[in-house]
């Protein structure tokens, strides 16, 4: 580690994993290793491969066939955007996040509307359970040890909304007295 006043000199290879340039076979091996290690989407794998090409460079005469490689992995079942969406949505619901936050996470993962439709529908049907989990984790409303002042409730309401819950369900939890039972409207 550099001492105070000393400069740190970074070498060009610090960003590179290997000095080898890529060819189509090397690109395929990188992609296979990536899907082997991580649950991923078409978008994420494409971004990863483009980044690796930028870091290492390209060796072949013809251009890299990233789209063909990604579609081949989809055909083989290594990548399934709909299953990824359902898994991610279920995970976020278990952590207490609401439908808006889940929708945002799926959009950031590059999942299209068709693949995310079922996952969003399930997250919307579990929105009360997610809000209850969020309130319990943060000791809000019925799970608070004591009634909070106005400023604290305002901050809790904002946290609920940032977590993707709508105002109606957030206010029901935030403005509930400690120990109250909040029932889900059917």
TATA-V28468 format. One record per residue. RES is the residue in three letters. SS is DSSP state (H for helix, E for strand, - for the rest). PSI is psi in degrees with one decimal (* if undefined). D_FIRST is the distance of its C-alpha to the first C-alpha in Angstrom with 2 decimals. Layout:
RES:SS:PSI:D_FIRST
RES:SS:PSI:D_FIRST
This chain:
UNK:-:142.0:0.00
UNK:-:142.2:3.79
UNK:-:166.9:6.51
UNK:-:129.6:9.59
UNK:-:-12.3:11.67
UNK:-:148.0:9.53
UNK:-:145.4:10.03
UNK:-:125.3:8.25
UNK:-:118.4:11.06
UNK:-:136.8:12.17
UNK:-:158.1:14.91
UNK:H:-29.6:18.16
UNK:H:-2.8:18.10
UNK:H:-28.5:15.27
UNK:H:-13.6:18.14
UNK:-:141.2:20.58
UNK:-:-29.2:21.40
UNK:-:153.2:23.46
UNK:-:-7.1:24.62
UNK:-:135.7:28.19
UNK:-:159.5:30.30
UNK:E:148.0:32.44
UNK:-:-177.6:36.18
UNK:H:-37.7:38.47
UNK:H:-41.2:38.14
UNK:H:-37.4:34.33
UNK:H:-41.1:34.51
UNK:H:-41.9:36.96
UNK:H:-41.6:34.74
UNK:H:-44.6:31.78
UNK:H:-42.2:34.19
UNK:H:-41.8:35.67
UNK:H:-38.4:32.36
UNK:H:-47.5:31.48
UNK:H:-21.7:34.87
UNK:H:-34.9:34.69
UNK:H:-31.2:31.57
UNK:-:144.1:32.23
UNK:-:128.8:35.32
UNK:-:173.6:35.43
UNK:-:171.2:37.73
UNK:H:-47.1:38.98
UNK:H:-46.2:36.91
UNK:H:-40.2:33.60
UNK:H:-41.4:34.20
UNK:H:-44.2:35.24
UNK:H:-41.5:32.14
UNK:H:-46.7:29.91
UNK:H:-38.6:31.84
UNK:H:-38.7:31.79
UNK:H:-42.0:28.02
UNK:H:-38.1:27.76
UNK:H:-39.9:30.29
UNK:H:-38.1:28.37
UNK:H:-42.6:25.14
UNK:H:-28.3:26.97
UNK:-:170.2:30.18
UNK:E:136.2:33.79
UNK:-:-33.7:35.68
UNK:-:163.5:39.29
UNK:-:-38.7:42.05
UNK:-:159.9:43.00
UNK:-:154.6:40.86
UNK:-:139.6:39.01
UNK:-:68.6:41.27
UNK:H:-46.6:38.92
UNK:H:-41.2:41.75
UNK:H:-40.0:43.94
UNK:H:-43.1:41.27
UNK:H:-43.6:40.60
UNK:H:-34.2:44.38
UNK:H:-42.1:44.82
UNK:H:-33.8:42.35
UNK:H:-44.8:44.32
UNK:H:-36.3:47.55
UNK:H:-11.8:46.19
UNK:-:9.5:45.24
UNK:-:-26.8:41.48
UNK:-:128.2:41.07
UNK:-:100.4:43.33
UNK:H:-37.0:42.52
UNK:H:-42.5:45.29
UNK:H:-38.5:44.14
UNK:H:-43.6:40.53
UNK:H:-44.0:41.91
UNK:H:-41.9:43.97
UNK:H:-45.5:41.16
UNK:H:-42.0:38.72
UNK:H:-43.7:41.52
UNK:H:-39.7:42.51
UNK:H:-43.7:38.97
UNK:H:-35.1:38.63
UNK:H:-43.5:42.09
UNK:H:-28.4:41.16
UNK:-:-5.0:38.15
UNK:-:14.2:40.54
UNK:-:148.7:40.05
UNK:-:176.1:43.10
UNK:H:-37.1:44.66
UNK:H:-41.3:43.14
UNK:H:-36.2:39.55
UNK:H:-42.7:40.48
UNK:H:-42.4:42.05
UNK:H:-42.5:38.94
UNK:H:-39.5:36.74
UNK:H:-36.6:39.22
UNK:H:-42.7:39.33
UNK:H:-27.8:35.55
UNK:-:-3.8:35.76
UNK:-:23.8:38.29
UNK:-:129.9:41.30
UNK:-:170.0:44.61
UNK:H:-37.3:47.32
UNK:H:-43.7:49.53
UNK:H:-25.5:46.94
UNK:H:-5.2:45.79
UNK:H:-48.0:49.31
UNK:H:-40.9:50.00
UNK:H:-41.0:46.61
UNK:H:-36.6:47.09
UNK:H:-42.6:50.64
UNK:H:-39.5:49.51
UNK:H:-34.7:46.81
UNK:H:-36.1:49.44
UNK:H:-22.3:51.83
UNK:-:20.3:49.21
UNK:H:-32.6:48.13
UNK:H:-42.6:49.76
UNK:H:-40.4:48.06
UNK:H:-41.8:44.66
UNK:H:-39.7:45.43
UNK:H:-41.5:46.56
UNK:H:-43.1:43.35
UNK:H:-45.5:41.29
UNK:H:-39.2:43.43
UNK:H:-43.3:43.21
UNK:H:-36.9:39.39
UNK:H:3.1:39.07
UNK:-:55.7:42.09
UNK:-:142.7:43.99
UNK:H:-115.0:47.75
UNK:H:-15.8:49.70
UNK:H:2.9:46.67
UNK:-:147.2:45.70
UNK:-:-27.5:46.57
UNK:-:161.3:48.27
UNK:-:130.5:49.33
UNK:-:159.7:46.62
UNK:-:174.4:47.34
UNK:H:-44.1:47.81
UNK:H:-41.5:44.31
UNK:H:-41.0:42.67
UNK:H:-36.1:45.10
UNK:H:-42.6:44.36
UNK:H:-38.2:40.62
UNK:H:-39.0:41.55
UNK:H:-42.3:43.86
UNK:H:-38.8:41.15
UNK:H:-40.7:38.82
UNK:H:-45.1:41.71
UNK:H:-38.9:42.27
UNK:H:-29.5:38.60
UNK:-:0.0:38.82
UNK:-:10.5:41.63
UNK:-:150.7:44.72
UNK:-:164.1:47.70
UNK:H:-39.1:48.89
UNK:H:-50.7:51.98
UNK:H:-34.6:50.33
UNK:H:-44.2:47.42
UNK:H:-31.4:49.88
UNK:H:-40.7:51.95
UNK:H:-45.6:49.06
UNK:H:-40.7:47.56
UNK:-:7.2:50.93
UNK:-:147.5:52.25
UNK:-:153.1:52.84
UNK:-:131.7:51.06
UNK:-:-9.4:52.97
UNK:-:150.4:54.79
UNK:-:126.0:55.46
UNK:-:121.3:54.53
UNK:-:149.0:56.50
UNK:-:131.7:55.79
UNK:-:130.8:58.36
UNK:-:*:59.90
